[in-house]
Amino acid sequence: MENVLQVYTRPYDADHPVICMDETTKQCVQETRTPQPAIPGHPARYDAEYRRNGVGHLLMYYAPFEDWRRTDVAANHAAPTWAEGVRRLVEEDFPQAQRITLVMDNLSTHTGASLYKTFEPQRARALLDKLEMVYTPKHGSWLNVAECELSVLSRQCLDRRIADIDALRMEVSAWTDARNRTSEPVQWRFTTADARIKLRHLYPKLRD
């Protein structure tokens, strides 16, 4: 926990950006009957019945101190999906960075092994050399600012029926572009000192 909190106290450095990464899913559903739009005197109406139409896997890459995010929508959350997202992060999003600190949870695909499963060893090594991986503790995903961004995405964009993955990509892309233009950098206020007081029950009890 303290490793993550210390990352958030670092001064901003364009050569050493901090990126928070998290994942979620969205069930795509198709309408079985055409919804009726709102008209004067009547709200919009839709049938409670729907047809399941696949699952979109969303991967959020968020730079909290720069207020930049990229949200990928994929058909699965296998190791190559994560690895390709990290490759884009290193080679396309932050190509000039000397080192990227990547904050994420301990999902089994979030490891250097996924890079080696996806790319040739030389490329996988080059990507891994650019990364400092910092993991949130078990049951401590709330320390990942990307989880907060996914919560905003869920409330502002995903709280309705979306028919298929293509439509999901379009909606999420539009939300991401708008959010990058209009939101503000995160002001993280929970510190290591706070944790040692408020979460002292999580620390080992030492004998005198």
C-alpha positions, 0 to 999 in steps of 0.5 A, spaced: 500 500 500 505 504 501 509 503 495 502 506 491 501 512 496 509 514 495 508 514 487 502 519 488 507 523 492 512 524 486 513 531 483 511 531 476 516 528 471 514 528 463 520 523 462 517 518 468 510 519 467 505 515 472 500 511 469 494 507 472 491 501 469 485 497 470 480 493 467 472 492 467 467 489 462 460 491 459 455 486 457 452 488 450 445 487 449 440 488 443 433 490 443 428 485 441 423 491 440 424 498 437 424 503 443 419 509 443 422 516 444 420 521 449 414 525 446 410 531 450 407 528 456 410 521 455 417 519 457 422 514 453 419 507 453 423 500 452 421 493 452 424 490 459 426 484 454 433 484 451 438 479 447 445 478 450 450 480 444 457 479 447 461 482 452 466 488 451 472 488 455 475 495 457 482 497 459 483 504 462 490 507 462 490 513 466 495 518 467 493 522 473 497 528 473 497 529 466 489 528 466 490 523 460 487 517 459 486 511 453 480 506 454 481 500 449 475 496 448 477 488 446 473 482 445 477 478 451 482 480 456 487 475 455 495 476 456 496 479 448 490 484 449 494 487 455 501 486 452 498 490 446 495 495 450 502 496 454 506 496 447 502 502 445 503 505 452 510 505 451 511 506 443 506 510 441 503 514 447 509 516 451 515 514 446 520 519 449 519 517 456 525 514 460 521 510 464 513 509 465 511 507 472 505 502 471 500 502 477 495 496 477 492 490 480 495 483 481 491 480 475 495 474 472 496 477 465 499 484 468 506 481 468 512 481 464 510 474 462 505 476 458 509 481 454 514 475 452 507 471 450 506 476 445 512 479 442 519 477 440 524 476 446 528 482 444 521 487 443 518 484 450 525 485 454 525 493 451 518 494 453 519 491 460 525 495 461 521 501 460 516 499 465 516 500 473 510 495 475 507 497 482 501 493 484 496 495 489 495 490 494 489 485 495 483 488 496 486 495 495 484 496 488 481 503 491 488 505 491 488 505 483 486 512 480 484 508 474 478 505 478 475 512 479 476 513 472 472 507 470 467 509 475 466 515 472 465 512 465 460 507 468 456 513 470 456 517 464 457 512 458 455 505 460 449 506 464 444 504 458 444 498 453 449 498 448 448 493 442 455 491 440 462 491 441 463 496 435 458 501 438 461 500 445 468 502 442 464 508 438 461 510 445 467 509 449 472 513 444 467 519 444 467 519 452 474 518 452 476 524 447 471 529 451 474 527 458 481 528 455 478 535 453 474 537 459 476 534 466 482 536 471 488 532 474 487 528 480 488 531 487 490 525 491 490 527 498 490 520 502 497 519 504 502 514 507 501 518 514 493 517 513 494 510 512 498 509 518 493 512 522 486 510 519 488 503 517 493 501 522 489 495 523 492 492 517 499 493 519 503 488 523 502 489 531 510 489 533 511 486 540 515 491 545 
